[in-house]
């Protein structure tokens, strides 16, 4: 995600999603230290929905995919759940682990370096608790085939909160300005496959937004169930019960 939109498990240099997990790519993704104010409504909605979902559905662990600096750690702390951060960026995970130790949360939180698409390499860290996965800040939109990440999570099972940009003109303008300020070169804009707006750029940058129909169709294609829906002027948050494919 440029910060989080294209940090962690997001950017894809080739049609194969695993191409993103090249060390040379991950260092080119994060160029700014702070989110612009215009993006905060999406982040706030994401945190509120995650906290509410963990409480309402009795989830015992919040698993933040593409966690980078572990923004959802505070959500887990106040929800009284365990926290697990997963990211491909080893340096970010090292910093997050140090923070967890310094704050005395080692018994309740952990962070690991892993490719979310390779579920066998991280699923053991989830433990026996009912997991709530968080796909933060348009992480889903950085996959050319968003079904891949939902299918990988379904192999472990649980509930997922999906936070994405919507297809509104204001969201598109915010994204365009944000990506440019983050230094994405050769930025191009086109219609996205699932009703939103797709931005592509240098170094394999790929980020699509979604309209409501696009998210609902994606959930249906994955055999999952849409439990709750929240939206504001720039984004959507979908709470989804994943299809149980662990035995397949």
C-alpha positions in Angstrom: 0.0 0.0 0.0 1.6 3.3 -0.7 1.2 3.7 2.8 -1.3 1.1 3.3 -3.2 1.1 0.1 -0.2 -0.4 -1.6 1.9 -1.6 1.2 2.3 -5.1 2.5 0.5 -7.6 0.4 -0.8 -5.3 -2.2 1.3 -4.3 -5.2 1.6 -6.7 -8.2 4.3 -6.4 -10.8 3.0 -9.1 -13.0 -0.3 -10.9 -13.5 0.9 -13.5 -11.0 0.1 -12.1 -7.6 3.3 -13.6 -6.1 5.4 -11.3 -8.3 4.6 -8.5 -5.8 6.4 -10.2 -3.1 9.8 -9.4 -4.5 12.0 -7.4 -2.2 12.8 -4.8 -4.9 9.1 -4.0 -5.2 8.2 -3.7 -1.5 10.8 -0.9 -1.0 9.3 1.1 -3.8 5.8 1.1 -2.4 5.9 3.2 0.7 7.0 6.8 0.2 5.0 8.9 2.7 4.6 8.8 6.4 1.1 10.1 6.9 -2.3 9.7 5.4 -3.9 12.9 4.0 -7.0 14.1 5.9 -9.3 13.3 2.9 -8.6 9.5 3.4 -9.4 9.5 7.1 -13.2 8.8 6.7 -12.4 5.5 5.1 -9.9 4.5 7.8 -12.3 5.6 10.6 -15.2 3.6 9.1 -12.8 0.6 8.7 -11.8 0.7 12.4 -15.4 1.1 13.7 -16.7 -1.7 11.5 -13.9 -4.0 12.6 -14.4 -3.3 16.3 -18.2 -3.8 16.0 -17.8 -7.0 14.0 -15.4 -8.5 16.5 -17.8 -7.9 19.3 -21.1 -8.8 17.6 -19.8 -12.1 16.1 -17.6 -13.1 19.0 -14.3 -13.2 17.1 -11.3 -14.2 19.3 -8.6 -12.8 17.1 -8.3 -9.9 14.6 -5.9 -10.9 11.8 -4.8 -7.8 9.9 -3.6 -8.7 6.4 -1.0 -6.3 5.0 -0.7 -4.9 8.5 2.4 -2.8 7.9 2.5 -0.6 11.1 -0.4 -2.5 12.8 -3.1 0.1 12.8 -5.7 -2.5 13.8 -3.7 -3.4 16.9 -5.5 -0.7 18.8 -8.9 -2.0 17.6 -8.0 -5.4 18.9 -6.8 -4.0 22.2 -10.1 -2.2 22.9 -12.2 -5.1 21.6 -10.5 -7.4 24.0 -9.3 -9.8 21.3 -6.0 -11.2 20.2 -4.2 -9.6 17.3 -2.2 -11.1 14.5 -0.5 -8.9 11.9 0.6 -10.4 8.6 2.7 -8.6 6.0 5.4 -9.4 3.4 7.5 -6.5 4.6 10.1 -7.9 7.0 11.2 -4.5 8.2 7.7 -3.4 9.0 7.0 -6.7 10.9 10.2 -6.2 12.9 9.1 -2.7 14.0 5.6 -3.9 14.8 6.9 -6.8 16.9 9.1 -4.4 18.8 6.1 -2.2 19.5 4.1 -5.2 20.7 6.9 -6.1 23.2 7.3 -2.5 24.4 3.6 -2.1 25.1 3.5 -5.4 27.0 1.2 -7.1 24.6 3.3 -10.1 23.8 0.7 -12.4 25.3 -2.1 -10.9 23.2 -0.5 -9.9 20.0 2.0 -11.1 17.4 3.1 -10.2 13.9 4.6 -12.5 11.2 6.1 -12.2 7.8 4.1 -14.2 5.3 2.4 -14.2 1.9 -1.3 -14.2 2.6 -1.9 -16.3 -0.5 0.1 -19.1 1.0 -2.3 -19.9 3.8 -0.4 -22.9 5.2 2.5 -20.7 6.1 0.5 -18.5 8.5 -2.7 -20.3 9.4 -1.1 -22.0 12.4 -0.5 -18.6 14.0 -4.2 -17.9 14.1 -4.8 -20.5 16.8 -8.1 -22.0 17.7 -10.0 -18.7 18.1 -12.7 -17.6 15.7 -10.8 -15.2 13.3 -11.8 -11.9 12.0 -9.7 -11.0 9.0 -9.2 -7.3 8.1 -8.4 -6.4 4.5 -7.6 -2.7 5.2 -7.4 0.4 3.1 -8.2 -1.0 -0.4 -5.8 -3.9 -0.1 -8.3 -6.0 -2.0 -8.2 -3.6 -4.9 -4.5 -4.2 -5.3 -5.0 -7.7 -6.5 -5.7 -8.3 -10.2 -7.9 -11.2 -9.2 -9.4 -10.3 -5.8 -11.0 -13.8 -5.6 -7.5 -15.2 -4.9 -7.1 -13.6 -1.5 -10.7 -14.4 -0.4 -10.2 -18.0 -1.4 -7.0 -18.2 0.5 -8.7 -16.9 3.6 -11.6 -19.3 3.1 -9.1 -22.2 3.4 -8.7 -21.2 7.0 -12.3 -20.0 7.6 -13.8 -17.1 9.5 -15.2 -13.6 8.9 -13.6 -10.9 6.9 -14.0 -7.1 6.9 -13.2 -5.7 3.4 -12.4 -2.0 3.3 -12.2 -0.5 -0.2 -12.6 2.8 -2.1 -15.9 3.3 -3.9 -16.4 4.5 -7.4 -17.5 8.0 -6.6 -15.9 11.0 -8.3 -14.6 12.4 -5.0 -13.0 9.1 -4.1 -11.3 8.9 -7.5 -10.0 12.4 -7.2 -8.6 11.7 -3.7 -6.9 8.6 -5.0 -5.5 10.3 -8.0 -4.0 13.1 -5.9 -2.7 10.7 -3.2 -1.0 8.4 -5.7 0.7 11.3 -7.4 1.9 12.7 -4.2 3.3 9.3 -3.2 5.4 9.4 -6.3 3.7 6.8 -8.5 5.1 7.4 -12.0 3.3 6.8 -15.3 -0.1 7.0 -13.6 -2.9 5.9 -15.9 -6.6 5.7 -15.2 -9.3 3.5 -16.7 -12.5 1.6 -15.9 -12.0 -1.2 -13.3 -13.3 -4.8 -13.8 -15.7 -4.5 -11.0 -17.4 -1.2 -11.5 -14.8 1.1 -10.0 -11.8 3.0 -11.3 -8.4 1.4 -11.9 -5.1 3.2 -11.6 -1.9 1.6 -12.9 1.6 3.0 -12.8 5.3 2.3 -12.8 6.8 -0.5 -10.8 3.7 -2.7 -11.3 1.4 -0.3 -9.4 -2.2 -1.5 -9.6 -5.1 -0.3 -7.6 -8.8 -0.6 -8.4 -11.9 0.6 -6.6 -15.3 -1.1 -6.5 -18.9 -0.2 -6.8 -21.4 -1.9 -4.5 -22.5 -4.4 -7.2 -18.9 -5.3 -7.9 -18.3 -6.3 -4.2 -21.6 -8.1 -4.0 -20.8 -10.1 -7.1 -17.3 -10.9 -5.9 -18.7 -12.2 -2.6 -21.2 -14.4 -4.4 -18.6 -15.8 -6.8 -16.5 -16.9 -3.8 -19.5 -18.7 -2.3 -19.4 -16.3 0.7 -22.2 -14.5 2.5 -22.5 -10.8 3.0 -23.4 -10.1 6.6 -23.2 -6.4 6.9 -22.6 -3.4 4.7 -21.4 0.1 5.5 -20.6 3.0 3.2 -19.6 6.6 3.2 -18.7 9.2 0.5 -15.4 7.6 -0.4 -15.5 3.9 0.5 -17.3 0.7 1.4 -16.8 -1.8 4.3 -18.3 -5.2 3.7 -18.5 -7.8 6.5 -18.4 -11.2 4.9 -18.7 -14.8 6.2 -16.3 -16.9 4.2 -17.3 -20.2 2.7 -15.8 -23.1 4.6 -13.3 -24.6 2.1 -10.8 -25.9 4.6 -11.7 -29.5 3.8 -11.4 -29.1 0.1 
